């Protein structure tokens, strides 16, 4: 029925046709009406109500959309030059994020920005949450949450573009795929946001690394064992098949070399730097990929790029011209084409982690890949924004005069990081859209950056990484040196960068040619090295003595008895002898004291001192042991000698997830920044930074570096509350090589407690009161396990089983018999058996007893014996019992924590470190009280260290220690301290092995 006329009856009811498939009818209320001619439903509502005002949420959304459009326009302007698109609601258009940004027009990958008006906690959380959906896009490689200040919304639409450029209150942060903030929120101008857009951090680096590594593994599987052997010979990689299995390393390294050359090929072809090259997508389609690449790469070689092209041509010529090679190249080309554009924007060392995993030599040459965040943090601390090494960060000609050197550069991670830092400082100084970063990077690679390494493959990869960022480089000006290592054809023995320390070497200072002699000097005077150049590797002198503005490095660290394993046995012995001669003949006595021949990294701090100019800076990654180890005393002395260095910063990670700054290692490491002091200046305090969270991305690392610098400038110990703790130590507390225990603890009051014990008049190092040792290695070298008692009946506590060792009294866990030809050594060790044993390693989360007492004298492997001199035998048992109580009390636990080495959570203790542990002096303390406490509590269970504060036995031991100490005032102070330490020690992240709570 068609309705006509005026439909105005108040109580009229109409029926809306049901939706298809519902079978139901809906009755309209009396307030609803239908237009007679259209059938459209309307409401019987006054006109004022029909013209409702938009909701506040709708108005806020419109303002956000307007701001998003202005942001997209500004970012697309000349200052920044991005390709941007704001969200659109046009019919049929694809839904996109608030602002989509590409690094340049036509780039496949984009950065997603989700924007909110307002900067409260809720808006920040919502902006980060909304980004999760865009990470699902294959072409999204970066995500940023942005919160506008209210002042931008208040400006008129005509003024917003100007306000955007002036505002310094934009709030933004990078967001990961889970919608969580990667680094802290930061507030700043549009320039900082633009810089963040250009940065691509670990998520994309990990994707690229995984993609390339999978391709290399798959591609190398196509190559036969015979091809692998030929590659090993040509690439000078040791061929080491295990148990008859194929050694895959040479083929994999060869595939990595080919991958990097393909990346360079793509860059040179895409930017028309070398004309006539075939695009890689066309190479993929040809039947003979090997010949196609050979022709193109030879064309590249004729132009330049020898350090990158020559190894690749060598590999291609070794590969057989058959289907195996075609399969190998197809797999590599596929991966390169999927990653090429991303790598172009990264400007990070993607090859480093792959190289070290494939070569697998870190266990004997001590070379570990520096993680990208650690590299960014070290570079940021070395060259802070407010402290240019030249007069002005904006003066490119002054920057050209800089000399930066990494004497153990590996694949160039730290060189890339310092180049990125200098470029960022330059951009901040000149402003957006000013200056040429491409020209600056070219200048840095050609004039500023110097790298040295004994491994030619590493130099090849470093040259490739620097080339990808600056493909127009003149290789005749590149400063990458392959340091000679081994026995040369003329008989000279060379030790890589260690030869820098040779007295009279020409590149240290010019000298006249040595007169001809009939005998060869013990230390070869030749110092020429192989520099990567356009013609290959040239032999020349380096010439960096006392001229470097920055030495930045992560030197190799490994024991003397296992390093140089890559060399043949005869050469290895000669090189080790040569290294010993360098250590002994280095003319500087402070350098000689700093070098400990058992560790390779100890040579490199003197090398830095040799190369730095009078205003230079040293930025170095070293094992945490440098802070506390007895073997590193000389290095600590060098870094705190006022005429040489001002130790500015020491950074240690207490983040249980990331205790290191190098990949492929499981030991604690620290970052050290030391600067040349101004002439006549007094020594300043050193900042010790304990991180609750080790940055996982370069962006977070750069923010941390800026926060540390701000804390130093403001001299504010509370300035790092978002990252961890910072404390300051005077030169008096650090000088003369004494341990830097501030790095041992997250809570610095524990370090102060350890200092209190070290200065206590009633405590002395146990090594001054008794014999400590020998170490466990001696026992393991002289004995093997026996099933039954022997003659002599040698018994030992061989393991430190946390479940077994829960009381102070212990029993042997094995019988021993001497190894063949080790009878005399075994007998001498057995004579040094004792009742008291100190643990030489502890798993802190599970450990209950750092020291144990055996009723019958024994020796140990995971424990080290403590024995008294003959004249002290009468009180031997009593004193050993007393010391056992001391070391299991909170006082002794803190002493052990203060002496940690290698790894904070699972520390090892050298014999020298254990000898320095403070213990009660029987002439000044009441030893009888402590021995009585042992007799009472020896068989009662002690709880693990994380439960220290809830352990009644530990409390009783602490009370016995307090009573044994002399003086009433001293007793009260000791009791208060023990109470505080019992509470604080379980909260240490290295003890409970959980993430530290930020201040």
Buried (B, 14 or more C-beta within 10 A) or exposed (E): EEBEEEBEEEEBEBEEEEEEEEEEEEEBEEEBBBEEEEEEEEEEEEEEEEEEEEEEEEEBEEBBBBBBBBBBBBBBBEBBBBBBBBBEEEEEEEEBBBBBBBBEEEBEBBBBBBBBBBBEEEBBBBBBBBBBBBBEBEEBBBBBBBBBBEEBBEBEEEEBBEBBBBBEBBBBBBBBEEBEBBBBBBEBBBBBBBBBBBBBBBBBBEBBBEBBBEBBBBBBBBBEBEBBBBBBEBBEBEBEEEEEEBBBBBBBBBBBBBBBBBBBBBBBBBEEBBEEBBEBEEBBEEEEBBEBBBEBBEBBBEEBBBBBBBBBBBBBEBBEEEEBBBBBBBBBBBBBBBBBBBBBBBBBBBBBBBBBBBBEBBEBBBBBBBBBBBBBBBBBBBBBBEBBBEEEBBBBEBBBEBBBBBBBBBBBBBBBBBBBBBBBBBBBBBEBEEBEBEEBBBBBBBBBBBBBBBBBBBBBBBBBBBBBBBBBBEBBEBBBBBBBBBBEEEEBBBBBBBBBBBBBBBBBEEEEEEEEEEEEEEBBBBBBBBBBBBEBBBEEBBEBBEEBBBBBBBBBBBEBEEBBBBBEEEBBEBBBEBBBBBBEEBEBEBBBBBBBBEBBBBBBBBBBBBBBBEEBBBBBBBBBBBBBBBBBBBBBBBBBBEEBBBBBBBBBBBBBEBBBBBBBBEBBBBBBBBBBBEEEEEBBBBBBBBBBBBBBBBBBBBBBBBBBBBBBEEEEBEBBBBBBBBBBBEBEBBBEBBBBBBBBBBBBEBBBBBBBBBEBEBBBBBBEBBBBBBBBEBBEBBBEEBEEEBEEEBBBBBBBEBEEBBBBBBEBBBBBBBBEEBEEBBEEBBEBBBBBBBBBBBBBBBBBBBBBBBEEBBBBBBBBBBBBEEEEEEBBBBBBBBBBBBBBBBBBBBBBBBBBBBBBBBBBBBBBBBBBBBBBBBEBBBBEBBBBBBEBBBEBEBBBBBEBBEBEBBBBBBBBBBBBBBEEEBBEBBBEBBBBBBEBBBBBBBBBBBEBEEB
